């Protein structure tokens, strides 16, 4: 009976991961936690131990994209990485690093480009964007640092009809990678040369 329950639970986790992945691929949900909770509500699951982790959802997302978006997704990903390169060159003074789905390779039709910038003066970034005639919005984002959660400045702008999100971190954060709240692991980062290498440049 326990073996049956364990197998049933594993199958349910896989199903929830697949539903969450489909939502991320088709509906534009960018956050693993949001997709996971929507999938759980859809299936009537309330027990937290039955929910898939972010890695399981990402694996399901790669599988879904390979099956159903094998033609358009790679082209979309390349375009997003090209836009990331353009933005990173423009923002070179702020030591940009690419993070998120455009880096991991799971970006789709609804994805934006996410960059970490490093400065102790967010106002300098705002002035830079104004001087470059970018239209942008200012906000904040919650990042987990060990046991605490901090709010950090965030800017959003458009480049070639793609949203580019700039999360502003202190220069001291370059050695570590604080997590977006709800993510299981610290995000990987890639510098300009690494993103250019992904594009074969």
ROFIZA-287797 format. One record per atom (N, C-alpha, C, O, CB): residue in three letters; x, y negated, z negated. Coordinates in steps of 0.02 Angstrom, whole numbers, padded with zeros to 5 digits, always signed. Glycine has a CB too. Example, Ala and Ser with C-alpha at 12.3 -4.5 7.8 and 13.67 -1.06 7.14 Angstrom:
BEGIN
ALA+00660+00284-00390ALA+00615+00225-00390ALA+00660+00165-00390ALA+00712+00166-00423ALA+00565+00224-00452SER+00642+00112-00354SER+00684+00053-00357SER+00645-00002-00394SER+00670-00057-00402SER+00704+00030-00286
***
This chain:
BEGIN
UNK+00042+00060+00000UNK+00000+00000+00000UNK+00044-00063+00000UNK+00031-00111+00037UNK-00047+00000-00061UNK+00096-00062-00043UNK+00141-00120-00045UNK+00176-00128+00022UNK+00187-00185+00045UNK+00193-00111-00101UNK+00194-00071+00054UNK+00227-00076+00119UNK+00180-00106+00170UNK+00201-00146+00212UNK+00251-00007+00142UNK+00116-00086+00168UNK+00067-00114+00214UNK+00059-00189+00203UNK+00057-00228+00250UNK-00001-00078+00205UNK+00055-00208+00139UNK+00048-00278+00122UNK+00108-00318+00147UNK+00101-00372+00174UNK+00039-00288+00047UNK+00168-00290+00138UNK+00229-00324+00159UNK+00229-00333+00235UNK+00247-00386+00261UNK+00290-00285+00136UNK+00209-00279+00271UNK+00207-00283+00344UNK+00154-00333+00366UNK+00164-00371+00413UNK+00194-00214+00374UNK+00097-00332+00332UNK+00043-00379+00348UNK+00065-00451+00336UNK+00052-00494+00377UNK-00019-00363+00305UNK+00100-00462+00280UNK+00124-00530+00265UNK+00175-00553+00317UNK+00173-00611+00338UNK+00155-00532+00194UNK+00220-00508+00337UNK+00270-00526+00387UNK+00237-00544+00453UNK+00257-00592+00487UNK+00320-00469+00397UNK+00186-00505+00473UNK+00150-00519+00535UNK+00113-00586+00531UNK+00111-00623+00580UNK+00100-00463+00550UNK+00085-00601+00472UNK+00050-00664+00462UNK+00099-00723+00467UNK+00084-00774+00498UNK+00013-00665+00395UNK+00158-00716+00436UNK+00209-00768+00441UNK+00228-00781+00513UNK+00235-00838+00534UNK+00271-00749+00400UNK+00237-00727+00551UNK+00255-00735+00622UNK+00199-00770+00660UNK+00212-00812+00703UNK+00270-00666+00654UNK+00137-00751+00645UNK+00081-00783+00679UNK+00077-00857+00662UNK+00067-00899+00706UNK+00014-00748+00659UNK+00086-00874+00599UNK+00085-00945+00579UNK+00143-00983+00612UNK+00134-01041+00632UNK+00090-00951+00502UNK+00201-00951+00616UNK+00258-00984+00649UNK+00242-00997+00722UNK+00259-01050+00749UNK+00322-00940+00643UNK+00210-00949+00755UNK+00194-00958+00826UNK+00142-01013+00835UNK+00148-01053+00881UNK+00168-00891+00855UNK+00091-01015+00792UNK+00039-01067+00798UNK+00070-01135+00786UNK+00056-01183+00823UNK-00018-01054+00748UNK+00113-01140+00735UNK+00147-01204+00721UNK+00190-01225+00780UNK+00193-01284+00799UNK+00189-01199+00657UNK+00225-01176+00810UNK+00268-01191+00867UNK+00227-01215+00926UNK+00247-01262+00961UNK+00309-01128+00887UNK+00171-01184+00938UNK+00127-01205+00993UNK+00102-01277+00982UNK+00099-01316+01029UNK+00067-01157+01001UNK+00085-01293+00921UNK+00063-01361+00905UNK+00119-01411+00919UNK+00106-01466+00944UNK+00041-01366+00832UNK+00180-01393+00902UNK+00236-01438+00913UNK+00250-01446+00987UNK+00266-01501+01010UNK+00299-01413+00876UNK+00243-01392+01024UNK+00257-01393+01096UNK+00203-01429+01136UNK+00217-01464+01185UNK+00266-01323+01123UNK+00140-01420+01116UNK+00084-01443+01157UNK+00050-01506+01130UNK+00024-01546+01168UNK+00034-01388+01164UNK+00049-01514+01063UNK+00010-01567+01034UNK+00051-01627+01010UNK+00023-01676+00986UNK-00029-01540+00976UNK+00116-01622+01016UNK+00158-01679+00997UNK+00172-01685+00923UNK+00193-01739+00901UNK+00126-01741+01020UNK+00161-01633+00884UNK+00178-01635+00813UNK+00254-01627+00807UNK+00282-01577+00830UNK+00140-01579+00772UNK+00287-01675+00777UNK+00360-01675+00775UNK+00387-01645+00711UNK+00445-01625+00709UNK+00386-01745+00783UNK+00347-01643+00660UNK+00371-01623+00593UNK+00354-01550+00580UNK+00296-01529+00587UNK+00340-01668+00539UNK+00404-01511+00560UNK+00393-01440+00545UNK+00340-01431+00490UNK+00296-01388+00495UNK+00458-01407+00524UNK+00345-01472+00437UNK+00300-01464+00381UNK+00227-01477+00400UNK+00182-01440+00380UNK+00319-01511+00325UNK+00216-01528+00440UNK+00148-01544+00463UNK+00120-01488+00506UNK+00063-01467+00496UNK+00147-01609+00502UNK+00160-01463+00553UNK+00138-01408+00596UNK+00123-01346+00555UNK+00074-01311+00568UNK+00190-01392+00650UNK+00165-01333+00506UNK+00156-01274+00463UNK+00090-01278+00424UNK+00053-01229+00421UNK+00215-01267+00414UNK+00076-01336+00395UNK+00015-01343+00356UNK-00047-01341+00400UNK-00098-01312+00379UNK+00017-01409+00317UNK-00044-01370+00460UNK-00101-01366+00506UNK-00114-01294+00527UNK-00172-01272+00530UNK-00088-01409+00567UNK-00061-01257+00540UNK-00068-01187+00559UNK-00099-01147+00501UNK-00142-01105+00512UNK+00000-01156+00579UNK-00076-01161+00440UNK-00103-01125+00382UNK-00177-01140+00372UNK-00216-01095+00358UNK-00064-01145+00319UNK-00197-01204+00380UNK-00267-01221+00373UNK-00309-01187+00427UNK-00364-01162+00414UNK-00277-01297+00376UNK-00283-01186+00488UNK-00319-01155+00544UNK-00332-01081+00530UNK-00384-01054+00549UNK-00279-01163+00609UNK-00284-01048+00498UNK-00290-00976+00484UNK-00318-00961+00415UNK-00325-00903+00396UNK-00223-00942+00492UNK-00334-01014+00377UNK-00362-01003+00310UNK-00313-00976+00260UNK-00332-00940+00214UNK-00420-00957+00314UNK-00250-00994+00267UNK-00197-00969+00222UNK-00180-01024+00172UNK-00165-01080+00192UNK-00134-00947+00262UNK-00182-01007+00109UNK-00166-01057+00057UNK-00107-01037+00015UNK-00080-01078-00023UNK-00226-01067+00013UNK-00084-00975+00020UNK-00029-00950-00021UNK+00037-00972+00008UNK+00053-00954+00065UNK-00032-00874-00028UNK+00075-01011-00029UNK+00137-01040-00004UNK+00189-00989+00017UNK+00227-01002+00064UNK+00166-01084-00055UNK+00191-00931-00016UNK+00242-00882+00001UNK+00231-00850+00070UNK+00275-00817+00096UNK+00244-00827-00052UNK+00172-00859+00098UNK+00157-00831+00164UNK+00175-00878+00221UNK+00172-00859+00279UNK+00084-00813+00168UNK+00195-00939+00204UNK+00211-00988+00256UNK+00281-00976+00284UNK+00327-00961+00246UNK+00205-01060+00229UNK+00289-00981+00349UNK+00355-00973+00379UNK+00400-01032+00362UNK+00376-01087+00347UNK+00350-00967+00456UNK+00465-01021+00362UNK+00511-01077+00350UNK+00526-01112+00417UNK+00505-01089+00470UNK+00577-01052+00316UNK+00562-01167+00413UNK+00575-01207+00473UNK+00614-01168+00525UNK+00603-01177+00585UNK+00613-01270+00454UNK+00660-01126+00503UNK+00700-01087+00551UNK+00656-01039+00590UNK+00665-01030+00650UNK+00756-01049+00515UNK+00608-01007+00556UNK+00562-00962+00590UNK+00520-00999+00642UNK+00507-00974+00696UNK+00516-00927+00539UNK+00498-01060+00623UNK+00458-01100+00670UNK+00501-01122+00730UNK+00478-01120+00787UNK+00428-01162+00634UNK+00563-01141+00716UNK+00607-01162+00771UNK+00620-01104+00819UNK+00621-01114+00880UNK+00673-01190+00744UNK+00629-01044+00792UNK+00639-00986+00836UNK+00577-00973+00878UNK+00582-00958+00937UNK+00657-00923+00793UNK+00518-00979+00847UNK+00456-00970+00884UNK+00447-01024+00937UNK+00422-01011+00991UNK+00396-00970+00836UNK+00469-01085+00921UNK+00464-01140+00968UNK+00509-01127+01029UNK+00488-01139+01086UNK+00484-01206+00935UNK+00570-01104+01017UNK+00614-01087+01073UNK+00583-01033+01117UNK+00586-01036+01178UNK+00684-01065+01047UNK+00554-00983+01085UNK+00522-00929+01122UNK+00463-00954+01163UNK+00454-00936+01221UNK+00499-00873+01074UNK+00422-00997+01131UNK+00364-01025+01166UNK+00386-01066+01226UNK+00358-01059+01281UNK+00322-01069+01118UNK+00436-01108+01217UNK+00460-01150+01272UNK+00489-01107+01328UNK+00481-01123+01386UNK+00512-01199+01246UNK+00523-01053+01309UNK+00551-01009+01360UNK+00497-00973+01401UNK+00507-00960+01460UNK+00595-00958+01327UNK+00441-00959+01368UNK+00387-00923+01402UNK+00342-00969+01443UNK+00324-00954+01499UNK+00345-00885+01352UNK+00325-01027+01414UNK+00272-01069+01443UNK+00297-01136+01471UNK+00260-01169+01507UNK+00220-01081+01392UNK+00358-01155+01454UNK+00382-01221+01477UNK+00453-01214+01506UNK+00494-01260+01500UNK+00382-01271+01418UNK+00466-01158+01537UNK+00534-01143+01560UNK+00558-01188+01616UNK+00618-01195+01627UNK+00539-01072+01582UNK+00511-01219+01652UNK+00531-01264+01707UNK+00537-01336+01683UNK+00587-01369+01696UNK+00481-01259+01764UNK+00485-01361+01649UNK+00485-01432+01632UNK+00526-01449+01570UNK+00554-01504+01566UNK+00414-01456+01622UNK+00532-01403+01522UNK+00565-01420+01459UNK+00640-01435+01468UNK+00664-01484+01439UNK+00557-01364+01410UNK+00678-01395+01505UNK+00749-01412+01514UNK+00760-01480+01547UNK+00805-01516+01529UNK+00784-01358+01554UNK+00718-01496+01597UNK+00724-01561+01631UNK+00708-01618+01583UNK+00742-01669+01582UNK+00678-01564+01692UNK+00656-01608+01543UNK+00637-01659+01493UNK+00693-01668+01442UNK+00710-01724+01424UNK+00572-01639+01458UNK+00721-01613+01419UNK+00776-01615+01370UNK+00836-01653+01398UNK+00866-01694+01364UNK+00797-01544+01349UNK+00853-01640+01460UNK+00909-01674+01491UNK+00896-01750+01494UNK+00941-01790+01479UNK+00923-01647+01561UNK+00836-01769+01514UNK+00820-01840+01518UNK+00825-01873+01449UNK+00851-01929+01443UNK+00749-01851+01547UNK+00801-01839+01398UNK+00805-01867+01330UNK+00878-01874+01308UNK+00896-01923+01275UNK+00766-01823+01281UNK+00919-01826+01325UNK+00990-01831+01307UNK+01024-01887+01346UNK+01069-01921+01319UNK+01025-01764+01320UNK+01003-01898+01408UNK+01031-01954+01446UNK+01012-02021+01415UNK+01052-02068+01412UNK+01007-01951+01520UNK+00950-02026+01392UNK+00928-02087+01357UNK+00966-02095+01292UNK+00984-02151+01272UNK+00852-02086+01345UNK+00978-02039+01257UNK+01017-02042+01195UNK+01087-02069+01209UNK+01112-02111+01171UNK+01022-01972+01163UNK+01118-02047+01262UNK+01185-02071+01280UNK+01183-02146+01293UNK+01226-02183+01270UNK+01212-02033+01342UNK+01133-02168+01331UNK+01127-02240+01346UNK+01120-02280+01281UNK+01153-02331+01272UNK+01066-02253+01391UNK+01077-02257+01236UNK+01066-02293+01173UNK+01129-02292+01130UNK+01147-02342+01099UNK+01008-02263+01134UNK+01163-02235+01128UNK+01223-02229+01086UNK+01279-02274+01112UNK+01317-02302+01072UNK+01247-02156+01084UNK+01284-02281+01177UNK+01334-02328+01205UNK+01318-02400+01185UNK+01362-02438+01166UNK+01337-02322+01281UNK+01254-02417+01189UNK+01232-02486+01171UNK+01246-02499+01097UNK+01264-02555+01078UNK+01157-02496+01186UNK+01236-02448+01056UNK+01239-02457+00983UNK+01305-02433+00954UNK+01309-02416+00895UNK+01182-02419+00950UNK+01356-02432+00995UNK+01421-02403+00975UNK+01448-02434+00911UNK+01480-02400+00871UNK+01471-02412+01030UNK+01436-02498+00900UNK+01462-02532+00841UNK+01433-02504+00776UNK+01462-02514+00723UNK+01447-02606+00845UNK+01376-02468+00780UNK+01344-02441+00721UNK+01356-02366+00713UNK+01321-02333+00675UNK+01268-02455+00724UNK+01406-02340+00748UNK+01428-02270+00743UNK+01369-02221+00748UNK+01357-02182+00702UNK+01464-02259+00676UNK+01332-02222+00803UNK+01272-02181+00809UNK+01288-02106+00813UNK+01340-02085+00839UNK+01234-02201+00871UNK+01242-02067+00787UNK+01246-01994+00792UNK+01176-01967+00809UNK+01126-01988+00780UNK+01272-01962+00724UNK+01174-01922+00857UNK+01110-01892+00877UNK+01091-01837+00828UNK+01134-01797+00808UNK+01115-01864+00949UNK+01027-01835+00810UNK+01001-01783+00766UNK+00934-01758+00794UNK+00908-01787+00842UNK+00992-01809+00692UNK+00906-01707+00764UNK+00838-01686+00781UNK+00833-01640+00842UNK+00881-01608+00862UNK+00796-01745+00792UNK+00773-01639+00870UNK+00756-01590+00922UNK+00793-01603+00988UNK+00805-01555+01026UNK+00683-01591+00935UNK+00812-01665+01002UNK+00851-01679+01063UNK+00920-01649+01056UNK+00949-01627+01106UNK+00855-01756+01076UNK+00947-01647+00996UNK+01011-01615+00984UNK+01004-01539+00983UNK+01043-01503+01015UNK+01042-01639+00918UNK+00954-01513+00947UNK+00947-01441+00939UNK+00925-01406+01003UNK+00934-01346+01011UNK+00898-01425+00884UNK+00894-01445+01050UNK+00873-01415+01113UNK+00800-01396+01116UNK+00778-01366+01165UNK+00913-01356+01127UNK+00761-01413+01064UNK+00690-01394+01064UNK+00644-01453+01081UNK+00583-01447+01075UNK+00671-01367+00995UNK+00672-01509+01102UNK+00631-01567+01119UNK+00584-01551+01177UNK+00602-01515+01223UNK+00675-01628+01137UNK+00524-01579+01174UNK+00475-01568+01227UNK+00446-01633+01252UNK+00476-01687+01245UNK+00419-01524+01202UNK+00387-01628+01281UNK+00357-01686+01315UNK+00338-01742+01267UNK+00332-01799+01288UNK+00296-01665+01353UNK+00328-01726+01203UNK+00307-01778+01155UNK+00364-01801+01110UNK+00354-01842+01066UNK+00250-01752+01113UNK+00424-01776+01121UNK+00479-01790+01075UNK+00509-01859+01086UNK+00507-01887+01141UNK+00534-01737+01083UNK+00536-01887+01031UNK+00573-01949+01036UNK+00647-01934+01025UNK+00665-01878+01006UNK+00547-02001+00986UNK+00689-01983+01036UNK+00760-01977+01024UNK+00774-02004+00955UNK+00754-02060+00939UNK+00802-02016+01078UNK+00808-01965+00913UNK+00822-01985+00844UNK+00897-01995+00835UNK+00937-01950+00847UNK+00796-01933+00795UNK+00915-02055+00813UNK+00985-02072+00801UNK+00994-02093+00728UNK+00952-02128+00700UNK+01009-02127+00848UNK+01049-02072+00699UNK+01072-02099+00635UNK+01123-02153+00650UNK+01170-02142+00688UNK+01102-02043+00588UNK+01114-02212+00620UNK+01162-02267+00625UNK+01190-02281+00556UNK+01158-02268+00506UNK+01129-02331+00656UNK+01252-02307+00554UNK+01286-02317+00490UNK+01309-02389+00483UNK+01352-02413+00519UNK+01346-02269+00484UNK+01278-02424+00436UNK+01297-02493+00421UNK+01272-02511+00351UNK+01222-02484+00328UNK+01267-02543+00474UNK+01307-02555+00318UNK+01283-02579+00253UNK+01243-02643+00260UNK+01225-02675+00211UNK+01342-02590+00204UNK+01228-02662+00323UNK+01190-02723+00337UNK+01137-02710+00390UNK+01148-02725+00448UNK+01238-02780+00359UNK+01079-02682+00371UNK+01025-02670+00419UNK+01003-02732+00457UNK+00980-02727+00514UNK+00966-02640+00384UNK+01011-02791+00426UNK+00992-02853+00460UNK+01036-02865+00521UNK+01014-02895+00571UNK+00996-02913+00412UNK+01098-02842+00518UNK+01143-02849+00575UNK+01117-02809+00634UNK+01124-02830+00692UNK+01215-02827+00557UNK+01088-02750+00620UNK+01059-02710+00674UNK+00998-02745+00703UNK+00990-02748+00764UNK+01039-02640+00647UNK+00956-02773+00660UNK+00898-02809+00685UNK+00919-02868+00729UNK+00889-02879+00782UNK+00855-02835+00625UNK+00970-02905+00709UNK+00994-02960+00750UNK+01023-02936+00816UNK+01013-02967+00868UNK+01047-03000+00711UNK+01058-02880+00814UNK+01087-02851+00875UNK+01031-02834+00924UNK+01036-02849+00984UNK+01128-02787+00858UNK+00978-02802+00899UNK+00922-02783+00943UNK+00887-02844+00971UNK+00867-02845+01029UNK+00871-02739+00904UNK+00880-02895+00929UNK+00849-02958+00953UNK+00891-02990+01008UNK+00865-03014+01058UNK+00839-03007+00895UNK+00956-02991+00997UNK+01000-03022+01046UNK+01002-02984+01112UNK+01015-03012+01165UNK+01070-03026+01018UNK+00989-02918+01108UNK+00986-02877+01169UNK+00917-02877+01200UNK+00905-02844+01250UNK+01008-02805+01152UNK+00871-02915+01169UNK+00802-02922+01194UNK+00762-02857+01192UNK+00719-02846+01234UNK+00803-02948+01265UNK+00777-02816+01142UNK+00736-02756+01131UNK+00674-02775+01091UNK+00678-02814+01044UNK+00777-02701+01095UNK+00618-02748+01110UNK+00558-02752+01068UNK+00560-02692+01022UNK+00566-02635+01045UNK+00492-02755+01111UNK+00553-02704+00958UNK+00559-02648+00910UNK+00513-02658+00851UNK+00488-02713+00838UNK+00632-02641+00887UNK+00502-02604+00815UNK+00464-02605+00753UNK+00509-02583+00696UNK+00551-02539+00703UNK+00401-02560+00758UNK+00499-02614+00638UNK+00538-02597+00579UNK+00494-02558+00530UNK+00434-02571+00524UNK+00567-02660+00545UNK+00524-02511+00496UNK+00489-02472+00445UNK+00540-02441+00399UNK+00595-02467+00389UNK+00444-02418+00478UNK+00521-02385+00370UNK+00567-02349+00325UNK+00552-02274+00330UNK+00500-02253+00355UNK+00560-02374+00252UNK+00599-02235+00305UNK+00593-02162+00307UNK+00619-02134+00241UNK+00666-02161+00212UNK+00631-02132+00367UNK+00589-02080+00219UNK+00611-02048+00157UNK+00663-01995+00174UNK+00650-01951+00215UNK+00551-02018+00117UNK+00720-01998+00141UNK+00772-01948+00149UNK+00790-01919+00082UNK+00793-01954+00032UNK+00835-01979+00182UNK+00801-01854+00082UNK+00820-01820+00020UNK+00895-01820+00013UNK+00932-01801+00059UNK+00792-01748+00018UNK+00918-01841-00046UNK+00989-01838-00063UNK+00995-01800-00128UNK+00985-01828-00182UNK+01020-01910-00068UNK+01012-01736-00123UNK+01015-01695-00182UNK+00947-01689-00215UNK+00900-01665-00184UNK+01066-01723-00232UNK+00942-01712-00278UNK+00879-01707-00314UNK+00836-01770-00307UNK+00780-01771-00333UNK+00893-01695-00387UNK+00860-01820-00273UNK+00821-01881-00267UNK+00801-01894-00195UNK+00831-01869-00147UNK+00860-01941-00294UNK+00748-01934-00188UNK+00724-01954-00122UNK+00730-02030-00116UNK+00705-02066-00158UNK+00650-01930-00110UNK+00765-02053-00064UNK+00774-02124-00053UNK+00737-02147+00009UNK+00725-02108+00055UNK+00849-02141-00046UNK+00718-02211+00009UNK+00689-02241+00069UNK+00743-02280+00104UNK+00778-02321+00073UNK+00628-02287+00051UNK+00750-02268+00169UNK+00802-02302+00208UNK+00768-02339+00266UNK+00715-02318+00288UNK+00856-02252+00234UNK+00799-02392+00291UNK+00769-02429+00347UNK+00767-02387+00410UNK+00809-02344+00422UNK+00809-02494+00361UNK+00716-02400+00450UNK+00708-02366+00514UNK+00680-02414+00566UNK+00636-02454+00551UNK+00661-02304+00507UNK+00707-02410+00626UNK+00685-02452+00682UNK+00663-02407+00739UNK+00692-02354+00750UNK+00742-02501+00705UNK+00611-02428+00774UNK+00587-02391+00832UNK+00584-02439+00892UNK+00560-02495+00886UNK+00517-02359+00819UNK+00610-02415+00948UNK+00608-02455+01010UNK+00597-02407+01068UNK+00599-02346+01061UNK+00673-02496+01019UNK+00584-02437+01127UNK+00572-02397+01187UNK+00627-02407+01237UNK+00648-02464+01251UNK+00504-02414+01218UNK+00650-02352+01266UNK+00697-02354+01322UNK+00668-02308+01376UNK+00661-02248+01365UNK+00770-02331+01300UNK+00653-02335+01433UNK+00625-02297+01488UNK+00564-02256+01466UNK+00558-02197+01482UNK+00679-02251+01519UNK+00519-02288+01430UNK+00457-02257+01407UNK+00467-02201+01356UNK+00422-02162+01344UNK+00418-02231+01465UNK+00526-02197+01327UNK+00540-02148+01275UNK+00553-02185+01209UNK+00589-02234+01208UNK+00602-02103+01294UNK+00522-02161+01155UNK+00534-02191+01090UNK+00602-02169+01064UNK+00618-02110+01063UNK+00478-02170+01039UNK+00642-02217+01044UNK+00706-02204+01013UNK+00701-02227+00940UNK+00688-02286+00927UNK+00766-02240+01051UNK+00710-02181+00894UNK+00704-02196+00822UNK+00773-02200+00791UNK+00813-02154+00796UNK+00661-02142+00787UNK+00786-02257+00759UNK+00850-02271+00728UNK+00843-02270+00652UNK+00810-02313+00624UNK+00879-02339+00753UNK+00874-02221+00620UNK+00874-02217+00547UNK+00940-02245+00522UNK+00993-02222+00542UNK+00863-02144+00522UNK+00936-02296+00480UNK+00995-02333+00458UNK+01020-02306+00391UNK+00984-02307+00341UNK+00979-02409+00453UNK+01082-02282+00392UNK+01112-02254+00332UNK+01174-02294+00313UNK+01202-02331+00353UNK+01131-02180+00344UNK+01194-02286+00250UNK+01254-02320+00225UNK+01316-02285+00254UNK+01314-02225+00265UNK+01257-02319+00147UNK+01370-02322+00268UNK+01430-02290+00294UNK+01455-02231+00253UNK+01485-02184+00279UNK+01486-02341+00299UNK+01442-02233+00188UNK+01462-02177+00145UNK+01425-02113+00160UNK+01447-02059+00140UNK+01452-02195+00074UNK+01368-02118+00195UNK+01329-02058+00212UNK+01356-02020+00272UNK+01332-01966+00288UNK+01257-02078+00225UNK+01407-02048+00305UNK+01434-02014+00363UNK+01464-01946+00346UNK+01465-01901+00387UNK+01487-02057+00397UNK+01489-01939+00285UNK+01521-01876+00265UNK+01470-01823+00247UNK+01486-01763+00246UNK+01567-01888+00207UNK+01409-01844+00232UNK+01356-01797+00215UNK+01298-01810+00262UNK+01297-01860+00298UNK+01334-01803+00140UNK+01250-01764+00262UNK+01193-01772+00306UNK+01129-01766+00265UNK+01103-01710+00258UNK+01194-01720+00364UNK+01103-01822+00237UNK+01041-01818+00198UNK+00984-01792+00240UNK+00981-01805+00300UNK+01024-01886+00170UNK+00939-01756+00209UNK+00885-01723+00245UNK+00823-01765+00247UNK+00808-01803+00201UNK+00870-01656+00213UNK+00786-01759+00302UNK+00720-01787+00304UNK+00676-01745+00258UNK+00682-01684+00256UNK+00691-01788+00377UNK+00634-01778+00220UNK+00593-01742+00171UNK+00551-01689+00207UNK+00519-01703+00257UNK+00547-01791+00133UNK+00553-01627+00180UNK+00515-01573+00210UNK+00558-01528+00254UNK+00536-01473+00272UNK+00458-01600+00250UNK+00619-01549+00271UNK+00662-01507+00312UNK+00700-01459+00266UNK+00719-01477+00210UNK+00711-01549+00354UNK+00712-01399+00291UNK+00744-01348+00250UNK+00819-01359+00245UNK+00849-01344+00193UNK+00730-01279+00278UNK+00850-01385+00297UNK+00922-01392+00297UNK+00941-01462+00320UNK+00902-01497+00352UNK+00954-01339+00342UNK+01001-01482+00302UNK+01026-01547+00325UNK+01033-01545+00401UNK+01055-01494+00429UNK+01094-01564+00292UNK+01014-01598+00434UNK+01018-01598+00507UNK+01090-01600+00531UNK+01133-01631+00499UNK+00980-01657+00537UNK+01103-01568+00586UNK+01168-01574+00619UNK+01170-01642+00653UNK+01119-01671+00670UNK+01180-01516+00669UNK+01230-01666+00664UNK+01239-01730+00699UNK+01287-01720+00756UNK+01333-01679+00753UNK+01264-01785+00651UNK+01278-01758+00809UNK+01324-01757+00866UNK+01341-01828+00884UNK+01298-01871+00889UNK+01294-01719+00927UNK+01406-01841+00895UNK+01429-01906+00917UNK+01423-01912+00992UNK+01407-01863+01027UNK+01501-01918+00894UNK+01436-01972+01018UNK+01427-01986+01088UNK+01464-01937+01133UNK+01436-01911+01181UNK+01449-02056+01104UNK+01527-01924+01118UNK+01567-01880+01160UNK+01537-01810+01163UNK+01539-01777+01215UNK+01639-01875+01135UNK+01508-01788+01107UNK+01478-01721+01105UNK+01414-01718+01147UNK+01401-01668+01181UNK+01462-01700+01033UNK+01374-01772+01145UNK+01313-01773+01185UNK+01330-01778+01259UNK+01298-01746+01301UNK+01268-01833+01164UNK+01381-01817+01275UNK+01403-01821+01344UNK+01427-01753+01369UNK+01415-01735+01426UNK+01460-01873+01351UNK+01460-01716+01326UNK+01483-01648+01344UNK+01424-01602+01358UNK+01429-01560+01402UNK+01528-01618+01289UNK+01369-01610+01322UNK+01310-01570+01334UNK+01282-01582+01404UNK+01252-01539+01435UNK+01256-01585+01281UNK+01293-01643+01429UNK+01269-01662+01495UNK+01321-01649+01550UNK+01310-01665+01608UNK+01249-01736+01496UNK+01378-01621+01530UNK+01430-01606+01579UNK+01468-01667+01603UNK+01494-01667+01659UNK+01400-01572+01636UNK+01472-01718+01561UNK+01507-01780+01581UNK+01578-01780+01557UNK+01615-01828+01570UNK+01469-01841+01556
***
